[in-house]
Amino acid sequence: MELEYSICVVTGAGSGIGEALAKALVSEGAAHVVVTDIDEANAARVASEIGAVSTAAVLDVADEGAVRGLVAETEAAHGRIDLFVSNAGYGLKGGLDLPIEEWTRMMDVHTWAHLYAAQAVVPGMLERGSGYVLNTASAAGLLTQMDSGPYAVSKHAAVAFAEWLSIRYGDRGLGVSVLCPQAVRTNILGTRAAGAAVASARQAGQDGVLEPDQVALDCVDAIRRERFLVLPHPEVQTYFQRKADDYDRWLAGMRRFRRRLSAG
């Protein structure tokens, strides 16, 4: 897909990867980028920095009605949406100790938000015979996140949903990519690194902490090439292959890795 003259929506674009992506899309010649974030001030700041080819909108991606409304408003204003980047997310440490409400909220933001966006935007793309969806998951969606059960589960589900979209609609003009980085210098990394969550950050950062701008460029390249997996950390592909080759050995290795991180 070529991004020149495209109409784009980016969720979670008030900081981090979303902000970098919104700016990169404009650099690639996008006609308009809608910058959405749950934080109104951050969305407004990024849109202001981008300039006249951008507008800001407050959006809680876990609110299905709000997502549908944003898509309808954008299509009414610009006639179509060529690229929808479902990117919003957050970090949370814990597992069986967490109340179901915390698991549900993370599924809402990391999984169902992708579904809400697809239900709203994909029918129009299919009608036109073209369109693209980029969903942000995580390396945790291919591997795991040892110290966050809901993060690991919701990101696995995000990858599976993107796979299904590609298989079901790829022959009808829909392009799909899923972003699966390890550690990126964003607010999520800062949250994980706080207090008792240091082990989580150390897991994610084993192969280096990337800057959002670099991840955005990797996404742009994947969209242009219509490549499904976006792996800014190439090591993830090797780990994923090892997991597939011998699942039990991989699980044992991850347990050893967890003990080593906890001891450190």
ZAMAR-180808 format. One line per field, with one value per residue (C-alpha): chain; x, y, z; residue number from 1. Coordinates in steps of 0.2 Angstrom, whole numbers. Layout:
% ZAMAR-180808
c = (A, ...) .
u = (X, ...) .
v = (Y, ...) .
w = (Z, ...) .
k = (NUM, ...) .
***
This chain:
% ZAMAR-180808
c = (A, A, A, A, A, A, A, A, A, A, A, A, A, A, A, A, A, A, A, A, A, A, A, A, A, A, A, A, A, A, A, A, A, A, A, A, A, A, A, A, A, A, A, A, A, A, A, A, A, A, A, A, A, A, A, A, A, A, A, A, A, A, A, A, A, A, A, A, A, A, A, A, A, A, A, A, A, A, A, A, A, A, A, A, A, A, A, A, A, A, A, A, A, A, A, A, A, A, A, A, A, A, A, A, A, A, A, A, A, A, A, A, A, A, A, A, A, A, A, A, A, A, A, A, A, A, A, A, A, A, A, A, A, A, A, A, A, A, A, A, A, A, A, A, A, A, A, A, A, A, A, A, A, A, A, A, A, A, A, A, A, A, A, A, A, A, A, A, A, A, A, A, A, A, A, A, A, A, A, A, A, A, A, A, A, A, A, A, A, A, A, A, A, A, A, A, A, A, A, A, A, A, A, A, A, A, A, A, A, A, A, A, A, A, A, A, A, A, A, A, A, A, A, A, A, A, A, A, A, A, A, A, A, A, A, A, A, A, A, A, A, A, A, A, A, A, A, A, A, A, A, A, A, A, A, A, A, A, A, A, A, A, A, A) .
u = (0, 6, 3, 3, -14, -21, -33, -27, -33, -21, -27, -16, -7, -4, 13, 25, 23, 6, 13, 28, 17, 6, 20, 28, 12, 12, 30, 25, 12, -4, -18, -25, -21, -34, -24, -34, -30, -39, -29, -37, -22, -9, -20, -21, -3, 2, -11, -4, 14, 9, -1, -15, -16, -21, -35, -37, -50, -53, -56, -57, -54, -63, -80, -87, -99, -86, -75, -90, -93, -76, -75, -92, -86, -70, -78, -91, -77, -65, -75, -65, -52, -37, -27, -33, -19, -27, -12, -18, -12, -6, 5, -1, 9, 0, -10, -21, -20, -29, -48, -57, -61, -43, -42, -57, -51, -35, -45, -56, -41, -29, -41, -59, -53, -46, -63, -73, -61, -62, -81, -83, -70, -67, -84, -80, -63, -70, -83, -70, -58, -44, -39, -26, -27, -11, -14, -2, 1, 18, 32, 21, 8, 20, 30, 23, 24, 30, 24, 8, -5, -18, -5, 1, -17, -24, -9, -10, -28, -23, -11, -24, -37, -26, -22, -40, -43, -29, -35, -53, -52, -34, -41, -54, -41, -38, -20, -16, -1, 2, 16, 25, 40, 49, 54, 51, 54, 36, 25, 21, 39, 40, 24, 32, 48, 40, 42, 40, 38, 56, 58, 45, 55, 71, 62, 56, 73, 84, 87, 88, 75, 70, 65, 47, 53, 62, 47, 36, 48, 47, 28, 28, 40, 29, 13, 22, 27, 11, 20, 10, 22, 31, 46, 57, 67, 73, 77, 59, 57, 71, 63, 46, 54, 62, 45, 37, 51, 50, 36, 41, 59, 54, 43, 57, 68, 56, 55, 74, 74, 61, 70, 86, 77, 69, 86, 94) .
v = (0, 17, 30, 46, 55, 42, 46, 38, 36, 32, 27, 30, 43, 55, 48, 34, 23, 31, 48, 43, 34, 48, 60, 46, 45, 63, 62, 49, 60, 56, 68, 68, 59, 58, 58, 50, 47, 45, 60, 75, 86, 74, 71, 90, 93, 80, 86, 104, 98, 89, 104, 107, 89, 82, 83, 77, 67, 60, 41, 27, 12, 1, 10, 2, 16, 29, 19, 18, 36, 41, 30, 38, 55, 53, 45, 59, 72, 64, 51, 36, 28, 20, 15, 12, 10, 1, 5, 10, 0, 0, -11, -20, -32, -47, -63, -74, -61, -48, -46, -51, -33, -30, -44, -38, -20, -27, -38, -23, -12, -25, -36, -30, -13, -21, -30, -14, -4, -18, -20, -1, 2, -15, -15, 1, -5, -21, -11, 0, -15, -8, -3, -7, -11, -11, -18, -16, -32, -36, -49, -55, -60, -72, -77, -72, -58, -68, -56, -50, -64, -52, -43, -60, -67, -51, -49, -67, -64, -48, -58, -71, -59, -50, -67, -71, -54, -57, -75, -70, -54, -53, -59, -44, -30, -29, -27, -32, -30, -34, -25, -36, -27, -30, -15, 2, 19, 23, 26, 7, 3, 16, 9, -9, -3, 5, -4, -23, -23, -22, -40, -37, -22, -32, -47, -35, -25, -40, -36, -17, -3, 5, 22, 25, 34, 18, 7, 19, 17, -2, -1, 11, -2, -16, -7, -3, -21, -28, -38, -46, -47, -32, -37, -22, -33, -47, -58, -61, -72, -83, -85, -89, -102, -110, -110, -119, -132, -138, -131, -140, -135, -117, -117, -124, -111, -97, -104, -103, -86, -80, -87, -78, -62, -63, -67, -52) .
w = (0, -4, 9, -1, -1, 11, 25, 41, 59, 73, 91, 106, 96, 110, 114, 110, 95, 90, 90, 80, 68, 65, 61, 50, 40, 36, 31, 19, 11, 20, 15, 33, 50, 64, 80, 94, 112, 128, 134, 126, 129, 122, 106, 104, 106, 93, 80, 83, 80, 64, 57, 45, 39, 56, 68, 86, 94, 111, 110, 123, 112, 124, 120, 105, 102, 102, 90, 78, 80, 76, 60, 54, 58, 48, 33, 33, 33, 21, 11, 17, 29, 20, 35, 53, 66, 81, 93, 110, 125, 143, 155, 171, 182, 189, 186, 196, 210, 199, 199, 184, 181, 177, 165, 157, 155, 147, 135, 130, 126, 118, 109, 108, 103, 87, 84, 86, 74, 61, 62, 59, 46, 36, 27, 19, 14, 6, -3, -11, -13, -4, 14, 27, 46, 57, 74, 88, 98, 106, 106, 121, 108, 100, 115, 132, 146, 161, 175, 167, 163, 156, 145, 138, 135, 127, 115, 110, 106, 96, 85, 82, 77, 65, 57, 55, 47, 34, 30, 29, 19, 11, -6, -6, -5, 14, 20, 38, 48, 67, 76, 89, 97, 113, 123, 116, 125, 129, 144, 144, 147, 161, 169, 169, 176, 191, 208, 208, 189, 186, 180, 166, 160, 160, 150, 137, 136, 134, 116, 118, 120, 103, 100, 94, 78, 73, 76, 66, 51, 52, 52, 37, 28, 32, 26, 10, 7, 14, 27, 40, 55, 60, 71, 75, 86, 74, 88, 91, 75, 81, 98, 90, 79, 94, 102, 87, 86, 104, 114, 130, 129, 126, 141, 152, 145, 149, 167, 169, 162, 174, 189, 183, 181, 198, 206, 198) .
k = (1, 2, 3, 4, 5, 6, 7, 8, 9, 10, 11, 12, 13, 14, 15, 16, 17, 18, 19, 20, 21, 22, 23, 24, 25, 26, 27, 28, 29, 30, 31, 32, 33, 34, 35, 36, 37, 38, 39, 40, 41, 42, 43, 44, 45, 46, 47, 48, 49, 50, 51, 52, 53, 54, 55, 56, 57, 58, 59, 60, 61, 62, 63, 64, 65, 66, 67, 68, 69, 70, 71, 72, 73, 74, 75, 76, 77, 78, 79, 80, 81, 82, 83, 84, 85, 86, 87, 88, 89, 90, 91, 92, 93, 94, 95, 96, 97, 98, 99, 100, 101, 102, 103, 104, 105, 106, 107, 108, 109, 110, 111, 112, 113, 114, 115, 116, 117, 118, 119, 120, 121, 122, 123, 124, 125, 126, 127, 128, 129, 130, 131, 132, 133, 134, 135, 136, 137, 138, 139, 140, 141, 142, 143, 144, 145, 146, 147, 148, 149, 150, 151, 152, 153, 154, 155, 156, 157, 158, 159, 160, 161, 162, 163, 164, 165, 166, 167, 168, 169, 170, 171, 172, 173, 174, 175, 176, 177, 178, 179, 180, 181, 182, 183, 184, 185, 186, 187, 188, 189, 190, 191, 192, 193, 194, 195, 196, 197, 198, 199, 200, 201, 202, 203, 204, 205, 206, 207, 208, 209, 210, 211, 212, 213, 214, 215, 216, 217, 218, 219, 220, 221, 222, 223, 224, 225, 226, 227, 228, 229, 230, 231, 232, 233, 234, 235, 236, 237, 238, 239, 240, 241, 242, 243, 244, 245, 246, 247, 248, 249, 250, 251, 252, 253, 254, 255, 256, 257, 258, 259, 260, 261, 262, 263, 264) .
***
